Amino acid sequence: MNLTEKAAYIKGLMEGINLDDDKEETKILKSVVDLLEDVALSIKKLENSFEEHSEVIDELDENLADVEDIVYRGVCDDSDCECCGCDSAIYKVSCPNCEQVIELNEDFFEKNDSEILCPNCGEKLEFSFEDISEIPSLN
């Protein structure tokens, strides 16, 4: 039995015992039962509203997860993870001009001509790997 049903049951019990309507106690009891009924109805409305909002929040959470997958696909702070294919090592290079630390992964060395511009000061940075068989990780 839910709250509205219980309030209706109590109201029915009170009406069934033939209380004298002129007595103060009867007026108080009827007011309390009316209040119980109002509270039960308010709680029922809140529960319904809560359920609706929970469904909307769940849907928004799923949509946000989809957006996060699109936006952050392949981006991860952990170079040792296997979550997004970012298992290549991260190398840190310091710009000799502004001393800005730049992080590069193995994909950079495969796709670029051994040079980049510093994103901080624009200085051209060149890399030479002629004598190195494997690039050491600076992590």
Backbone hydrogen bonds, N-H to C=O, Kabsch-Sander energy under -0.5 kcal/mol:
donor,donor_aa,acceptor,acceptor_aa,energy
6,K,2,N,-2.3
7,A,3,L,-2.5
8,A,4,T,-2.1
9,Y,5,E,-2.2
10,I,6,K,-2.5
11,K,7,A,-2.2
12,G,8,A,-2.3
13,L,9,Y,-2.4
14,M,10,I,-2.4
15,E,11,K,-2.3
16,G,12,G,-1.7
17,I,13,L,-0.7
17,I,14,M,-0.8
18,N,15,E,-0.9
19,L,14,M,-0.5
21,D,19,L,-0.6
23,K,20,D,-1.4
27,K,23,K,-1.6
28,I,24,E,-2.3
29,L,25,E,-2.6
30,K,26,T,-2.6
31,S,27,K,-2.1
32,V,28,I,-2.5
33,V,29,L,-2.5
34,D,30,K,-2.4
35,L,31,S,-2.4
36,L,32,V,-2.6
37,E,33,V,-2.2
38,D,34,D,-2.4
39,V,35,L,-2.9
40,A,36,L,-2.6
41,L,37,E,-2.1
42,S,38,D,-2.4
43,I,39,V,-2.6
44,K,40,A,-2.0
45,K,41,L,-2.2
46,L,42,S,-2.4
47,E,43,I,-2.6
48,N,44,K,-2.2
49,S,45,K,-2.5
50,F,46,L,-2.8
51,E,47,E,-2.3
52,E,48,N,-2.1
53,H,49,S,-2.6
54,S,50,F,-2.6
55,E,51,E,-2.0
56,V,52,E,-2.0
57,I,53,H,-2.8
58,D,54,S,-2.5
59,E,55,E,-2.2
60,L,56,V,-2.7
61,D,57,I,-2.6
62,E,58,D,-2.1
63,N,59,E,-2.4
64,L,60,L,-2.8
65,A,61,D,-2.1
66,D,62,E,-1.9
67,V,63,N,-2.2
68,E,64,L,-2.9
69,D,65,A,-2.2
70,I,66,D,-1.9
71,V,67,V,-3.1
72,Y,68,E,-3.0
73,R,69,D,-0.6
75,V,72,Y,-2.7
76,C,74,G,-0.6
79,S,77,D,-0.8
81,C,78,D,-1.3
91,Y,104,L,-4.4
93,V,91,Y,-0.5
93,V,102,I,-3.1
95,C,93,V,-0.5
95,C,100,Q,-2.6
99,E,95,C,-1.9
102,I,93,V,-3.6
104,L,91,Y,-3.3
106,E,89,A,-0.9
108,F,105,N,-1.2
109,F,105,N,-0.9
110,E,106,E,-1.3
111,K,107,D,-1.8
112,N,108,F,-1.9
116,I,125,L,-2.3
118,C,123,E,-2.9
122,G,118,C,-1.9
125,L,116,I,-3.8
127,F,114,S,-3.8
132,I,129,F,-0.9
133,S,131,D,-0.5
